[in-house]
């Protein structure tokens, strides 16, 4: 981690400025024009945990969330850092906070689907490939 990590605050939140969250989703390439920004508060509230990394001005520069039933399994999703802040350890700090939150609640099975070329990042955090498992997505009525 770099020295400027001392100026980055990563916290679990129950709400955040919707425009800043949309900006993060767009920087990850995950926002579609058909999505409604007014649903961001519900997305945050519906997450088991939602973490935001903020710079010294208090603006969001990264985020990540966990989906879970709160009992047995959890999935890390939507971990993204603004391009100008990548490579500084912020993603590690967010993921570590989310994993710690799960562990404190007795959830030890945490999965995710990694973006291409991000496998090493997750291996460094303790994740490993799930051989003989195939990620799938429902595309039923398109």
C-alpha positions as CSV (number, residue, x, y, z in Angstrom):
1,X,0.0,0.0,0.0
2,X,1.1,3.5,-0.6
3,X,1.5,6.4,1.8
4,X,-1.7,8.1,0.6
5,X,-3.8,5.2,1.9
6,X,-3.8,7.1,5.3
7,X,-5.9,9.8,3.6
8,X,-8.4,7.3,2.2
9,X,-11.3,6.3,4.5
10,X,-13.1,3.0,3.8
11,X,-16.3,2.4,5.8
12,X,-19.5,0.4,5.7
13,X,-22.4,2.6,4.8
14,X,-26.2,2.5,4.8
15,X,-26.5,5.3,2.2
16,X,-24.4,7.4,-0.1
17,X,-24.8,10.0,-2.8
18,X,-26.5,8.2,-5.7
19,X,-24.6,10.1,-8.4
20,X,-21.2,9.1,-7.0
21,X,-22.3,5.5,-6.9
22,X,-23.5,5.7,-10.5
23,X,-20.1,7.2,-11.4
24,X,-18.4,4.2,-9.9
25,X,-20.6,1.7,-11.7
26,X,-19.9,3.5,-15.0
27,X,-16.2,3.4,-14.3
28,X,-16.5,-0.4,-14.0
29,X,-18.5,-0.6,-17.2
30,X,-21.5,-2.0,-15.3
31,X,-24.0,0.8,-15.7
32,X,-26.7,0.7,-18.5
33,X,-28.7,3.7,-19.6
34,X,-31.9,1.8,-18.8
35,X,-30.9,1.6,-15.1
36,X,-32.6,4.1,-12.7
37,X,-30.2,6.0,-10.5
38,X,-33.1,6.5,-8.0
39,X,-32.8,2.8,-7.2
40,X,-29.3,3.2,-5.7
41,X,-30.5,3.8,-2.1
42,X,-32.5,0.6,-2.3
43,X,-29.4,-1.3,-3.8
44,X,-27.3,-0.1,-0.9
45,X,-29.9,-0.9,1.7
46,X,-30.5,-4.4,0.2
47,X,-26.9,-5.3,0.4
48,X,-25.6,-7.3,3.3
49,X,-22.7,-4.9,3.5
50,X,-21.8,-1.9,1.3
51,X,-18.4,-0.3,1.6
52,X,-17.3,3.0,0.2
53,X,-13.7,4.4,-0.1
54,X,-13.7,8.2,0.1
55,X,-10.9,10.7,-0.5
56,X,-10.1,13.6,1.8
57,X,-13.0,15.7,0.3
58,X,-15.4,12.9,1.2
59,X,-16.1,11.9,-2.4
60,X,-16.5,8.2,-3.3
61,X,-13.5,6.8,-5.2
62,X,-14.3,3.1,-4.7
63,X,-16.9,0.7,-3.5
64,X,-17.8,-2.9,-3.0
65,X,-20.7,-4.8,-1.6
66,X,-21.7,-8.2,-0.2
67,X,-24.9,-10.1,-1.0
68,X,-25.8,-12.7,1.6
69,X,-28.6,-14.3,3.6
70,X,-26.6,-13.4,6.7
71,X,-26.3,-17.0,7.8
72,X,-24.2,-19.2,5.6
73,X,-23.0,-17.9,2.2
74,X,-22.0,-14.5,0.8
75,X,-20.9,-13.1,-2.5
76,X,-18.7,-10.1,-3.1
77,X,-20.0,-8.0,-5.9
78,X,-19.4,-4.7,-7.6
79,X,-15.8,-4.0,-6.3
80,X,-14.6,-1.0,-8.3
81,X,-12.1,1.8,-7.9
82,X,-12.0,5.0,-10.0
83,X,-9.2,4.6,-12.6
84,X,-7.1,7.4,-11.2
85,X,-7.0,5.7,-7.8
86,X,-6.3,2.1,-8.9
87,X,-3.1,0.3,-7.9
88,X,-2.9,2.0,-4.5
89,X,-4.3,-0.8,-2.3
90,X,-7.8,0.7,-2.0
91,X,-9.5,-2.4,-3.5
92,X,-7.6,-4.6,-1.0
93,X,-8.8,-2.3,1.8
94,X,-12.4,-2.5,0.7
95,X,-12.4,-6.3,0.1
96,X,-10.7,-6.9,3.5
97,X,-13.3,-4.8,5.3
98,X,-16.1,-6.8,3.5
99,X,-14.5,-10.1,4.3
100,X,-14.0,-9.1,8.0
101,X,-17.7,-8.1,8.2
102,X,-18.7,-11.6,6.9
103,X,-16.3,-13.4,9.3
104,X,-17.6,-11.4,12.3
105,X,-21.1,-12.7,11.5
106,X,-19.9,-16.3,11.1
107,X,-20.0,-16.4,7.3
108,X,-17.0,-18.3,6.1
109,X,-18.1,-19.2,2.6
110,X,-17.6,-16.1,0.4
111,X,-17.6,-16.4,-3.3
112,X,-17.3,-14.0,-6.3
113,X,-17.0,-14.0,-10.0
114,X,-13.8,-12.2,-11.0
115,X,-13.5,-9.9,-14.0
116,X,-10.9,-11.1,-16.6
117,X,-7.3,-10.2,-15.6
118,X,-8.3,-9.7,-11.9
119,X,-7.6,-13.2,-10.7
120,X,-4.2,-12.4,-9.1
121,X,-5.8,-9.6,-7.0
122,X,-8.3,-12.0,-5.5
123,X,-5.8,-14.8,-5.0
124,X,-3.7,-12.3,-3.0
125,X,-6.8,-11.9,-0.7
126,X,-7.1,-15.6,-0.1
127,X,-9.5,-16.6,-2.8
128,X,-8.9,-19.6,-5.1
129,X,-10.4,-20.9,-8.3
130,X,-13.4,-23.2,-7.9
131,X,-12.3,-25.9,-10.4
132,X,-15.1,-27.9,-12.0
133,X,-17.6,-25.0,-11.3
134,X,-19.0,-22.9,-14.0
135,X,-20.4,-19.4,-13.4
136,X,-23.7,-18.9,-15.2
137,X,-26.1,-16.1,-15.8
138,X,-29.9,-16.2,-16.6
139,X,-30.7,-14.8,-20.0
140,X,-34.1,-16.5,-20.3
141,X,-36.4,-14.0,-21.9
142,X,-34.2,-11.7,-23.9
